[in-house]
Amino acid sequence: MGKKYKLTYQVPFYESDINHQIKLPHLLSFALQVSSLQSESLGNTDDWILDNFNLVWVITDYELDIKRLPRYAETIEVETEAVAYNKLFCYRKFYIYGQDGQQIIEISSTFVLMDYDTRKVVTVKDEIVAPYESEKIKKLLRAPKYKALEEAEEALFHVRYLDLDMNGHVNNSKYLEWMYEAMDIEFLKTHVPKKIHLKYLKEIHYGKDIVTRIKQDGLISQHEIKIAQGLHAQAQIEWREREEE
């Protein structure tokens, strides 16, 4: 297990949805900010990695286990640790605690290091991950396999300037937003996610037209994000009926 780092945060109005709960894409963005702050505290910033190795961190997978979502104005605590790594992947966990101190969400994430110029994945360098004191393992942790969607419903979006992050491509949280936007609003008013698997395949850049595709069977929804050149993200979400939380 690696070094832990945590930060408290009060859920603001502009990050809350019509159910008075945090918008999940915003929570993912904040969790990544906490991991960035840990790296800064260890002197292991993105700029240092880029300047010394010409590498950048890229997320490939998320898995979220959700007991409940944080509420508007609730003060939560986000804790993270880089738990393990192997020759290709780095595994980081996030733990979200509610105002009562109980854990309400656990997020497992997978990162790779990519060459900034070639955009190809490279072998993890021990000196980059050493400050986190995470365990080096040989095993590759396998993400779930996703089925290709047939007869899916589709919605079209255009990539805008504000969809981009500092790396110049679509921010990771935007993919989940597009997946939500393809769903029926009445369903979203009465249901919340229980478990999410989300896989990123390729970057998306400014000006592209994207298609978000969904196929839903009861409380399970499957999602794809595509552009003309092919598939860029996939997800599977297990839902439950919303209670007064």
N, C-alpha and C positions, 0 to 999 in steps of 0.2 A: 504494500500500500504506500502511496506517496504522501507528500506534504499536503496539508489541508489549508484552505483559505476561505474566508466567509465574509459576507457583507449583508447588512440589513437594507431594506428598501420598502418604502410605502407606496402601494399601488395608486397611481394618480387617476384622475377622472378621464384624461384623454387616452389612457391605456385600458379602459374598462369597456365592456360590451353592453348590449341591451339587457343582459341578465345580471349586470352589476358585478361581473367577474372579469379577471384579467384576460385580455386578448392573448391567446397562447403564443402567436408569433412574437409579440413583444416580450413575453417571458423568456423565450429562447434567446432573443437578442440580448436581454439583460444578463442571462446566464453566461453567454460568451464574453460579455464585458467583464464579468467577475473573473473568468479564467485569464483574460488579458491583464487585468490588474494584478493577479498573482504572478504572471510572467514578469511584469514590470517590477514587482517587489523583489524578484529574484535576479534582476538584471538581465533577463532573457527576453528582451522585447522583440517584436516583429521586425523593427528596423535593424537590430543587431543581427538577427538571423539572415535578413536580406543582404545586408552589407558584407557579412563575413562568408556566407555560403551561397548567396543568390537563390535562397529558398523561401517559400511561403507555406503557411499552414492551410490545409484545405479539409473541410469536413466531408466525410463520405456517408455516414449513417447516424441516425438518431433512433433510440428506443425510449419511449416515455411510459412510465407506469403512474397513473394519476388516481389518487384517492378523492381529491377534490381540487378545484381551482381556487387560487387566492381571490379574495373579494376586494371590491373598491375600498380604498382607504386602509386596508389591512396592512400592518407592518409585518413583512415576511423576512426570513433569513435564507440566503442562498449560499450553500457551502459546496466547494468543489475540490477534487483531487485528481491528479493524473495517476491512475491506479496501476497501469502496466503498459508495456510496449514490446514489440518484436521487430523483426527486420524491416517490416513494411508499414505497420500500423501502430498508432498510439491510442490508448483507451482512457477516456476521462469520464468521471461521473460527476453529476450535480445532484445535490439533495436540497429540496425546498421545504422549509419548515414554516408552518402557520404561526399566527400570533400567539397561539396557545402552546407553542413549542413542539407540537407534533409534526412528524414528517408527513407531507401531503403529496409530494411528487418526487420520483427518482428518474433522472435522465441519464442514460448511457449513451456516450458519443464515441465515434471513431474518427480519428484524424490521420491524414498522410502529409508528408512533406513533398512539395512539388517544385521543380525547377522553374524559376520565374520566367525564363526565356522560352524554354522548350515546352512548358506545361506538362511535363512528364513526371510521374511519381519516382522518387529516388529512395534509396535505402536510408533508414533512420540512423542518424549519427548520434553515438552515445554522448558526445559532449553537449549536444543540444538539449537532451532530455535529462542529463545528470542532475541539474539543480532541483528537479521535482522529486527526486529520490523514489521514482516509481520502479516497480519490479520488471526486470527483463525476462520475457518468457519466449518459448519456442512456438507455442501453439498459436495458430491463427483462429481468432474467434469469428465464426461464420455468421453473416447476416441472413435473415430469412430470404427465401426465393419468392419472387413476385410473379403472378400470372399475367400474361398479356391480356388486356381488356378487349372484349368483343361486345359489340352493340352497346357501347358506352354513350352516355350523354356528354355533350361538349359545350364549352364556353370559350370565347376568344378574347384575349387581352393583348395590349400593345405595351412593350417594355418602355417605361418612361425614365426620365433623368433621375427622379427621386427614388426609383427602384434600385439604383446602383449603390454599391458600397465603395470603400476607399480603394479596393482592388480593381474597380472599373467594370465589375460584372454584377449581375443581380444578387442582392443580399439574400442569404440563406432563408431568412424568415419569410421572404416574399413568396416562395414556393408554397408554403403552408397556407398563406393568405389566399392564393389562387385556388388551392384545393377547397378551402372553405367556401369561396365565392361561387363555386359550381354547385353547391348544395342548396336544398330547399330551406328557405328561411324559417318556415314553421317547424321543421325538424330541428333546426339549430336553436330555436327558442325553448324547446322542450327536452333537448338531449345535450350531454356533455361527453367529451372523449374519456375513455377509460384506459385504453392502451393504444399507442401509436408506434408504428414502424415507418421510418422515412429514409429513403435512399437517394443520394445525389449522384448522378452519373456524369453530367457535363455542365460546364458553365454556360450561362446565357448572357448575351451582351445587349447593349443599348440598341433600340430601334427594331428589335425582332418582334414578330407576331407569335404569340404562344397560344397553344390550345390546352386547356385543362380538361381532362376527361375523368368521368366518374361512373362507377357501376356500384349500386348499393343493393344489398340483400339483407333486409331486416336491420340488425344493429351492426352490420359489418359493411364498411365502404372501402372500395379500392380506387386508387387515384393514379393518374399519369399526368406529367407535364411534358408536352411535345412542342417542337417547332418543325419547320419543313425538313430540316436535316436529320431529324430523328428524336429519340427518347432522351429526356434530360433528368427526370426525377420520377420516383414511384413511391407510393405509400399505401399502407393498410391501417385503417382506424377502426377500433372496436368502441362502440358507443354504449351509453346507459341512459336511462331516463333521468332527467334533471330533477333533483329534490330542492327544497328551499334550503340553501346552504349559507 
